[in-house]
Structure formats: C-alpha cells, structure tokens
Amino acid sequence: MKNKNVLTWLFVTSLALPVVSTLAAEGGQNWWEVRNRVRVEYDDNIYESAQDASDSFKLIEEVEFHGNIQLQQSFIGIRYRPSFTYWTDRDPDDTDLHHDLDLVLNHRFTPNTRMGFKNTFRIAEQPELIENGAQIRANDDYTMNTTDLNAEHSFTRNVFGRIGGRYKILEYDRAELAETDNYDIWSAGVSGGMRIKPETTLSGEYRYEQTSYDNTGDLDRDSSSQY
C-alpha cells in the first residue's frame, strides 16, 4: 500500500498549478513571497481499511505566505500555510482545513558562537502526516507544537561543539482520545567534532529522549531512550 501511495503522489504533484508573487525589499535583504497551489489527488483507501476500501478524489487549495528578514548578525524567517481540502466521496465530513506556522530565528553572537531557534505549530483535521512522512490517519484532529533550540561554538578552527534540545507536544480534539493519546516528548543532546583533514571529520554525539502520556491508566506507555 505504501508504494501505491507514493506513485499516486508523484502523479498528482505534476498537476500542481503554482502562482508566485514575490515582493523584494530594496537591497534584496528582506523579501516576502506568496504562493497559491491547486492540485487534484486520488486516494484508493481514504479510511485505511483492511477490507471494503472506499476511494475518493480530493481537491486541495493551498496558500503559502513566506517571509525572510536578514540582519547583520541575525536571520528571521516565518511561513504560514493554510490549506483546504474537499473530498468528493467522504462521509460524513467532506472538507478538511489545516494550518501550519513555522518560525525560524538564527543569531551569531561572535564569529565562533551561534544560536538557532525553530518553532512549528500545526492544527490539522483527520491528519495524514505529522512529521517526517509518518502516517497517523487512524487518529483524529490534533494540535501540535514543536520547539527546537541549539547552540554551537567553534573552540578552534578545527574543533567544534554543539548542544541542543527539543520539546514536542501533541493534543487531540476529541476528549476520549485526548485522555489516552495526548503526549509530549522532550530530548536533549550534545555533539562535537574535530576536522582532521579537509575531507575527514571525527565526531561523536549523545542524546536523551523521553516520551510522556497525559493519562496512561493501568498501562505505562511512558518511555525514554539514550543513544
């Protein structure tokens, strides 16, 4: 089923109709871009059923607002992408409305020290994808927020270190699902490396991650990992 989905996606992507409008500020340091894309897809199993699959065409209207601000030592980027989907044969709800909001902030304190911040906020109805292509269609409408923060320092020309952390929270709209499936994940790690030659780098990394559910009941689904 996975291969079929990929082939379908490649086919419908070729039908995308982008309309791009770019407004560049004087000097080219700041720019804003608006994109509108309409595409048609066909899904041969909209409920991911093991049998008696239901199929449907869907019309997707997606607008993207994207802006960058480049300062002397900082970079700020923001992207907002609402999308509307209409299904021709999906009962009882034939429409979906999704919202994606990304914020990026990078700052260089000194030539050797820099920091990066990224926040992703997402609201989705009957989600197909959360992150990195992972499918979770069996679940329900959700709100998700992921925050990444990292700092990097070059101790010498060839030795560098990095520390970072991430916090991710996911909450479902439906009360009975939220009671058991809401979770948060936090992780932290350090890494470093040394350039031995221009084409050779020796590096190492340690990371700790913990997943916690709001209400596990009799089942302890919380977990932690190190690597």
C-alpha positions in Angstrom: 0.0 0.0 0.0 2.9 2.3 0.7 4.3 2.1 -2.8 0.9 2.8 -4.3 0.5 6.0 -2.2 4.0 7.2 -3.3 3.2 6.7 -7.0 -0.1 8.5 -6.6 1.6 11.4 -5.0 4.1 11.8 -7.8 1.4 11.7 -10.4 -0.8 14.4 -8.8 2.1 16.6 -8.0 2.7 17.0 -11.7 -0.7 18.6 -11.9 0.1 21.4 -9.4 -0.6 24.9 -10.7 1.7 27.4 -8.8 1.1 31.1 -8.8 4.1 33.0 -7.4 4.2 36.7 -6.3 7.5 38.0 -4.9 8.0 41.4 -3.3 11.7 42.1 -2.8 12.7 44.9 -0.5 15.2 47.4 -1.6 18.7 46.0 -1.4 17.4 42.4 -1.5 17.9 41.8 2.2 14.2 41.3 3.1 11.6 39.5 0.9 8.1 38.2 1.1 6.6 35.6 -1.1 3.0 34.4 -1.7 2.3 31.1 -3.4 -1.0 29.6 -4.3 -1.2 26.0 -5.4 -4.2 23.9 -6.5 -3.9 20.1 -7.1 -6.1 17.1 -7.5 -5.4 13.8 -5.9 -7.0 10.3 -5.9 -7.0 8.2 -2.8 -7.9 4.5 -3.3 -8.4 3.9 0.5 -9.4 7.0 2.4 -10.0 5.3 5.7 -7.0 2.9 5.5 -9.4 -0.1 5.9 -8.1 -3.6 5.7 -11.1 -4.5 3.6 -14.0 -2.8 1.8 -11.8 0.2 0.9 -13.5 3.5 0.0 -11.9 5.7 -2.6 -12.3 9.4 -3.4 -10.9 12.3 -5.4 -9.9 15.3 -3.4 -9.3 19.0 -4.4 -6.6 20.7 -2.4 -6.2 24.5 -2.3 -3.0 25.6 -0.5 -1.8 29.1 0.1 1.7 29.9 1.5 2.9 33.2 2.9 6.7 33.1 3.3 9.0 35.9 4.6 12.7 36.3 5.5 14.5 39.2 7.3 18.3 39.2 7.0 20.1 41.4 9.6 23.8 41.9 10.1 24.1 39.0 12.7 20.6 37.5 12.6 18.1 35.8 10.3 14.4 35.7 10.9 12.1 33.5 8.8 8.3 33.0 9.0 6.0 30.8 7.0 2.2 30.4 7.3 0.4 27.8 5.1 -3.3 27.3 5.4 -4.8 24.5 3.2 -8.3 23.5 2.4 -9.3 20.0 1.1 -12.6 18.9 -0.5 -13.3 15.2 -0.8 -15.8 14.1 -3.5 -16.8 10.8 -1.7 -16.1 11.0 2.0 -18.9 10.9 4.6 -19.9 12.4 6.8 -17.3 15.2 6.7 -16.2 16.1 3.1 -13.8 19.0 4.0 -10.5 19.5 5.9 -8.8 22.7 7.0 -5.2 22.7 8.1 -2.9 25.4 9.4 0.9 25.3 9.5 3.0 28.1 11.1 6.8 28.0 11.2 9.2 30.5 12.8 13.0 30.4 12.5 15.5 32.6 14.3 19.3 32.3 13.9 21.7 34.6 15.6 25.5 34.8 15.5 26.9 36.3 18.8 30.5 36.1 17.7 32.3 34.7 14.7 32.6 31.4 16.7 29.3 31.2 18.6 25.8 31.0 17.1 22.3 30.0 18.2 19.3 28.6 16.3 15.6 28.6 17.3 12.8 27.0 15.4 9.1 26.6 16.3 6.5 24.7 14.3 2.8 25.0 15.2 0.2 22.9 13.4 -3.6 22.4 13.5 -5.0 19.6 11.4 -8.2 17.7 10.8 -8.2 14.0 10.3 -4.4 14.1 9.9 -2.5 12.2 7.2 1.0 13.3 8.1 2.6 14.7 11.3 6.3 14.9 10.6 9.0 13.2 8.6 6.3 11.4 6.5 4.9 9.4 9.4 1.2 8.4 8.7 -1.2 8.6 11.6 -4.5 8.7 9.7 -6.2 6.3 12.2 -6.3 9.1 14.8 -8.3 12.3 14.9 -8.0 16.1 14.7 -5.0 17.4 16.6 -2.9 20.4 17.6 0.9 20.0 17.6 3.8 22.3 18.6 7.5 21.5 18.2 10.3 23.8 19.6 14.0 23.3 18.7 16.8 25.2 20.3 20.5 24.7 19.7 23.8 26.5 20.2 27.1 25.8 18.5 30.7 27.0 19.3 33.9 26.6 17.4 36.7 26.3 20.0 39.4 26.3 17.4 39.5 26.3 13.7 39.1 22.5 13.6 37.3 21.7 16.9 33.6 22.5 17.4 30.8 21.5 19.8 27.0 21.7 19.8 24.2 21.4 22.4 20.5 21.3 21.6 17.1 20.4 22.8 13.6 19.8 21.5 10.1 19.9 23.1 7.1 18.5 21.2 3.5 18.3 22.4 0.5 16.8 20.6 -3.1 17.2 21.8 -6.2 15.6 20.2 -9.5 17.5 20.0 -11.8 14.6 20.8 -12.0 14.2 24.7 -11.9 10.4 24.9 -8.9 10.3 22.5 -7.1 13.1 24.3 -7.4 11.4 27.6 -5.3 8.4 26.5 -3.2 9.6 23.5 -2.1 13.2 24.3 1.7 13.2 24.8 4.8 15.3 25.0 8.4 14.5 24.0 11.5 16.2 25.2 15.0 15.5 24.2 18.5 17.0 24.7 21.9 16.2 23.3 25.4 17.2 22.9 27.8 16.6 20.0 31.2 17.6 18.9 33.8 17.1 16.2 37.3 17.6 15.1 38.4 18.2 11.5 41.5 16.1 10.9 41.7 16.8 7.2 39.6 18.9 4.9 37.9 15.8 3.8 37.9 13.9 7.2 36.0 14.8 10.4 35.9 12.8 13.6 32.7 13.4 15.6 30.6 12.0 18.4 27.0 12.5 19.8 25.0 11.7 22.9 21.2 12.2 23.0 18.5 11.5 25.6 14.8 11.4 24.8 11.7 10.9 27.0 8.1 10.4 25.9 5.2 11.0 28.4 1.5 10.5 28.0 -1.0 12.6 29.9 -3.0 9.7 31.2 -1.8 6.1 30.9 -4.2 4.4 33.3 -3.1 0.9 34.0 -0.7 0.9 31.1 2.6 2.5 31.5 3.4 3.8 28.0 6.0 6.4 29.0 9.4 5.7 27.6 12.9 7.0 27.5 15.9 6.3 25.3 19.6 7.1 25.1 21.9 6.9 22.1 
